[in-house]
Amino acid sequence: MIFQNENSFEVKGKIEKSGVAILPIGAVEAHGPHLPLGTDNYLAESLAAKVAEKTGAFVLPTLPYGQVWSLKNFPGSINVSNESLISILVDIGVSLHQQGFSMFVMVNGHLGNAVALKEAARKLYSEIPELKVLYLFYPGVKKVTDEVRETQSAHASYFHACEIETSYMLYLAEEYVDMSKAITDIPVIPPSADITPTPWEEFTDSAVLGDAKLATKEKGEKIISVALENMVALINEMKAEFKQN
């Protein structure tokens, strides 16, 4: 269900029936020559829609800006601070609770948002403990990712505009991918990047962290299917807890 398409006269009853609001959260940032600036938005939106279809949840309008400090100096990137992101997420959570929602699910399409999402969830837990808040970023996909990946990851945690993320896009938003422009760029990321602020232009000119040429729709479907199954299970488990209480 698309929240912004509802009307004020009928939405209250539907909120009472569903109880779950999903907020897709993305970013606007460089993703190489073959993917659009809004890649993380398209991924979050598409995945949120699939989760909502299987859980009966509402999908809120996408929050399209994220914390992209590492890539803020690349052409097209738009950065917001963690503080700003935390503040708006808490405000949205409070409002959702006031409207009658019992669960606030943040479907994240951008790893850089993770710190802000977790902190927002903690603040909401302190202020409104009865509101269940989930922050989800492709949960439980490490095993299947390792199985489909043909090239070693450039970093233990990051994946960006590479074989993996491009495969996600080919499956979830293929119309925005130009594989004729896909490149191979596997930078050497210094260990110091994990322990001190390091703008990505210090180790990459493209913002691609891998071999995007190896991306396929099939790889994306395999990984996303696992993520989707896990997300739906987590939401349904929370809903079951509400019914018991």
N, C-alpha and C positions, 0 to 999 in steps of 0.2 A: 504494500500500500504506500502510495506517495503522499506524504504528509501535506505538502504545499498545495496539492490538488483538492484537498478536503474543504468543507465549508464549516463555519462556526456552529451552525444549527445541528449538524449531525456528528461532528467529530468527537464530542464528549463520550457518547455511547460506544464508539469504536475504540477509543482509548481504553475504556473500562474493559472491553473484551480482549484487546491485544495486550496492553500493559508494557509493551517493549518498543523503544525508540532506537533506531540505528542511525548514527551520524557518520557518514563517510568523511574522512579527513585526509587531505592530500597536501600538495605543495605545487609551487610554480618554480621550476628550476631547470637548468641545463641537463639534457639527457642525450648528448651526442648529436650526430647529424641525422640519425634515422628515426628518432623518437621525439615527440612534441614536448614542449615545456610543461604541459599539463598531464604528463604521463601518470603521476601518482594520483591525480584526481580521477582520471579515467579508470584506473585499477580499483581504487577505493569504491567508486560509484557502482561499477559493474559487480564487484564482489558483494557489496552491501545489498544490491538488488537480488542476487541469488540467495543470500542468507535470509532476507526478508520473505522471499517466496516460500521457503521451507519452514519458517517459524511463525508466520502470521504477524510479523513486526511491521511497524511503520518505518519508512526511510525518510529521514530529514533532508533538507537541502544541504548539499555538500559544503563543508568548510574548505575553501580552496587554497588557503595560504598556510604555510608551515614554517618551521624553524629550519632554514637552509643556510646557516652560517658558513658551513664548509664550502658551499658553492656560490655564495652571494656575489662574488666578483666575476662570475661567468655571465656572458650576455643573456639577458632574459630572466635571470633568477630574481625572485622577490622574497625577501627574508622578513620574518616577524620574530620577535623575541620569545623565549620560553615564557617570560612573565605575561606577555600579552595573550599567548595561546592558553596558558593556564587560566587566566582571568575569564576569557570568553567561554571556555569549556565549563568552568564552575557555574557561570551565569546560566548557561544553557541547561546544565543539570538541575539547578534549582528551579528553573522555569518548568522543565519537564515534570519534576516532582509535583509542583503546584498544579499542573494540568491533569495529574492523575496517573502518570506513568510510574511503574514500579521498577523498571530496568532501563538503564542507559548504556547502550553498546556503542563503543567507538571503534569503527573499522578503519584502521590506519593504513595508508598506502605509502607512507614515507618514514623510513627508519629514524630520521632526525627528529621526528615528533615524539619519540618514545618517552623521553624524560618528562616532557610537559604533560603528556597524557597520564602517566603514572602519578605525577604530583597532583594533577587535577582530581584524579580518582581518590587520592588520599584526602584531599581537602573536602570533597563531597562526603566521604565516609565519616569524617569528623563532624560535619554539619548536618548530614542527613543519613544516618546509618541504615535506615530502612530502604533507601534507594540503592539497588544493586548496580554497580558500575563495572563494566568490562572494557578492557582495552586490548584489542586483538590485532596482531600483525602476523599473518600467515602462520598460525600456530601448528606445531607438530610436523613440519615439512622437511626437517633435516635429512631424514633417511631417504625419502623419495628424491629429494634434490641431489643427494650424492649419487643416487642410482642413475639419474638421467643426465647428469653433467658430464660433458666430454672434455672440458678443460678445468684445470685446477683454479680454484677461486683466488682472486688477487688479495683477498683479505678474509680473515676468519668470520667476520660478522657482516661486512658490507657486500651488497650486490647492487650494481648500478649500471643500467643501460647495457648490460652484458648478455651473455647467453641466457641467463635465467630470467632477468626482468624483461628482456625483449620477448622471450617465450611467453611470459605472462601476458604481455600486450598482444601478441599474435593470437592468443586464445580469447582474451577478454575484450579487446578493442582493436582488432586487426586493421580496421579502416584507417587508423592513425599511424600505422607503421610503414616506413619506406625501406624495405630490405635492400634495395639497390644502393642505398647509402650506408648500410651497416659496415662497421669497421672492426678490426682487431686491435685492441689497445690494452695490454696487460701490464700496467705500471708496477714498478717496485715501490711499495708503500713502506716507508721507514718505520721501525718499531716506535720511534718517538711520536708518531701520529696518534698512538693510543694513550699517550700520557701527557700530552701538551697540545694546546690549540694549534691546528695545522690546516691552513687553507688548502683546498685540494689543488689549486694551481701550482703548488709546490711539487706535485708529483704527476699531474696529468694535464694535458692541454685539451683533452676531448670530453672529459667527465665520463668516459667509458672505462669500466673496470673489468675487461674481459674480452672474449671473442663473440661479438654480437652476430657474426655471420653464421654461427652454429645454432642459433635460436630456431625453434620450430613450434608450431601450434600444438603439436602432440606433446612435446615436453611441458609446455605451459598447462595443458589440460590435466596431465598426470599430477603435477604438483598442486594446482589450484583445487582439484577434486579432493585431495587429502585435506587441504586447508579448510575448504568449505565443510566437509564432513565434521572436522574437529570444531569449527565455529558453531555449527548448528547443535552439536552435542553439548557444548558448554552452555549455550543459551537455554536449551531444553532442560538441562540439569538444574539451572537456576530457577526456571519456571516451576519445575517440580517441587523445589524447596518452598516456594511461595504457597503452593497449594496445600502442602503439608502443614504450614504454619497458619 
